Amino acid sequence: MKILKTILFVILGIVVICLTAALFIKKDYAVEKEVVISQPKAVVFDYIKMLKNQNNFSVWAQMDPNMKKEFKGTDGTAGFVSAWDSENGNVGKGEQEIKNIVEGERVDYKLHFIEPFESTSDAYMTTESVDSTHTKVKWGFVGRMNYPTNLMLAFMDMNEAIGKDFSTGLTNLKGLLEK
């Protein structure tokens, strides 16, 4: 019985230490990747502002070609929603809504993940002219993990976890637009 009490005390101590540590760990995270595409800014922006086009370059859309997709509204305008439902745990279920468009410059999205876990994050894509035939595209993602789940950020590199998928997606986008 004494051994059981000791084990229980040690486990309780570890839990208390973890919960205390989570008080001091950051809650916000951000990831941003970029690529230069050999196309004029207007061509690139007209393509990326259409949310359905993400299905052509996004790593997550390519993970499950059989996922169920539903669209609401007018693509390329604020309020347009793209919803997905996948059996693949890496894709899950959720929806993405265009929240704001600054024509020729930026598209802001709200991501609502439903499965495998519930969360909401913001994402964006921006375009910037490098010269008349080259455009820099940035794809970013910002989010927040509330206490105590923020403890995961001490062990997770969000830039590595999400950043590599953004980089691959941007490479796919470059390949599509430079054909």
C-alpha positions in Angstrom: 0.0 0.0 0.0 2.9 2.3 0.8 4.3 1.8 -2.7 1.0 2.7 -4.3 0.7 5.9 -2.2 4.3 6.8 -3.3 3.5 6.2 -7.0 0.2 8.2 -6.7 2.1 11.1 -5.0 4.8 11.1 -7.7 2.1 11.2 -10.5 0.3 14.0 -8.7 3.6 15.9 -8.3 4.3 15.5 -12.1 0.8 16.8 -12.9 1.2 19.8 -10.6 4.6 20.6 -12.1 3.2 20.4 -15.7 0.1 22.6 -14.8 2.4 25.1 -13.1 4.8 25.1 -16.1 1.9 25.7 -18.5 1.2 29.0 -16.7 4.5 30.3 -18.0 4.5 28.8 -21.5 3.4 31.0 -24.5 -0.1 30.5 -25.7 0.2 32.1 -29.2 2.0 30.7 -32.2 2.5 31.9 -35.8 3.9 30.2 -38.9 4.6 32.0 -42.2 6.2 30.7 -45.4 6.9 32.4 -48.7 7.7 31.6 -52.3 8.4 33.7 -55.4 6.3 32.9 -58.5 7.2 33.8 -62.0 3.9 35.5 -62.8 2.6 39.0 -62.5 0.9 39.9 -59.2 -2.6 40.2 -60.6 -2.4 36.7 -62.1 -1.3 35.2 -58.8 -3.8 37.1 -56.6 -6.7 36.3 -58.9 -5.8 32.6 -58.4 -5.2 32.6 -54.6 -8.3 34.7 -53.8 -10.5 31.8 -55.0 -10.6 29.5 -52.0 -11.6 26.4 -54.1 -8.2 26.7 -55.8 -6.5 25.6 -52.5 -7.7 22.1 -53.4 -5.2 22.2 -56.3 -2.1 23.0 -54.2 -2.8 22.4 -50.4 -1.1 19.4 -48.9 -4.2 18.7 -46.8 -6.5 18.6 -49.7 -4.2 16.2 -51.5 -4.0 13.8 -48.4 -7.6 12.6 -49.0 -8.9 13.0 -52.6 -12.1 11.3 -51.4 -13.0 13.8 -48.7 -16.4 15.3 -48.7 -16.4 19.0 -49.7 -19.2 21.6 -49.4 -19.1 25.2 -50.5 -21.3 28.1 -49.5 -21.4 31.6 -51.0 -19.5 33.2 -53.8 -15.9 32.1 -54.1 -13.4 34.9 -54.0 -15.6 37.1 -51.8 -15.8 37.6 -48.0 -18.2 35.2 -46.5 -17.4 32.3 -48.8 -17.1 29.0 -46.8 -15.3 25.8 -47.8 -16.1 22.9 -45.6 -14.4 19.5 -45.5 -15.0 16.1 -43.9 -12.3 13.4 -44.1 -11.8 10.0 -42.6 -8.1 10.8 -42.6 -7.1 11.9 -39.1 -4.5 14.3 -40.5 -7.2 16.1 -42.4 -10.2 15.8 -40.1 -13.3 17.9 -40.3 -13.7 21.6 -40.4 -14.4 24.7 -42.5 -12.5 27.7 -43.8 -14.2 31.1 -44.4 -12.9 34.1 -46.3 -13.1 36.9 -43.7 -11.6 39.8 -45.7 -10.0 40.6 -49.0 -7.8 43.5 -49.8 -7.9 43.3 -53.6 -4.6 42.5 -55.1 -2.9 42.3 -51.7 -4.3 40.0 -49.1 -6.9 37.3 -48.2 -7.7 36.6 -44.6 -9.4 33.3 -43.5 -10.9 31.9 -40.4 -10.2 28.2 -39.9 -12.6 26.2 -37.7 -11.3 22.7 -37.0 -14.0 20.4 -35.7 -12.2 17.0 -35.7 -9.9 15.5 -34.6 -9.9 18.4 -32.1 -11.9 21.6 -31.8 -10.0 24.9 -32.5 -10.2 28.1 -34.4 -7.3 29.9 -36.0 -6.6 32.7 -38.5 -4.8 32.2 -41.8 -3.8 34.6 -44.6 -2.2 34.8 -48.0 -0.5 37.9 -49.3 1.0 38.9 -52.6 3.8 41.4 -53.2 5.3 42.4 -56.5 9.0 41.6 -56.8 9.0 43.1 -60.3 6.5 43.1 -63.2 6.8 39.3 -63.8 7.5 37.9 -60.3 5.3 37.8 -57.2 6.2 36.9 -53.6 3.4 34.9 -52.0 3.3 34.5 -48.2 1.0 32.0 -46.5 0.6 32.4 -42.8 -1.3 30.9 -39.9 -1.7 32.3 -36.4 -3.4 30.5 -33.5 -3.7 30.2 -29.7 -3.6 27.3 -27.4 -5.3 28.1 -24.1 -4.2 26.9 -20.7 -3.4 24.0 -20.1 -3.2 22.7 -23.6 -0.5 25.3 -24.3 1.8 22.9 -22.6 2.0 21.1 -25.9 3.8 24.1 -27.4 6.8 23.4 -25.2 7.2 20.1 -27.0 5.9 21.0 -30.5 7.6 23.2 -33.1 4.6 24.6 -34.9 6.9 26.0 -37.6 8.1 22.5 -38.3 4.7 20.8 -37.9 2.7 23.2 -40.1 5.5 25.1 -41.9 6.6 22.2 -44.0 3.1 21.7 -45.3 2.8 25.4 -46.1 6.1 25.3 -47.9 5.0 22.2 -49.9 1.7 23.9 -50.7 3.5 27.0 -51.9 5.8 24.9 -54.1 2.7 23.2 -55.6 1.2 26.6 -56.2 4.3 27.8 -57.9 4.3 24.7 -60.1 0.7 25.3 -61.1 1.0 29.0 -61.9 4.3 28.7 -63.8 3.1 26.0 -66.2 
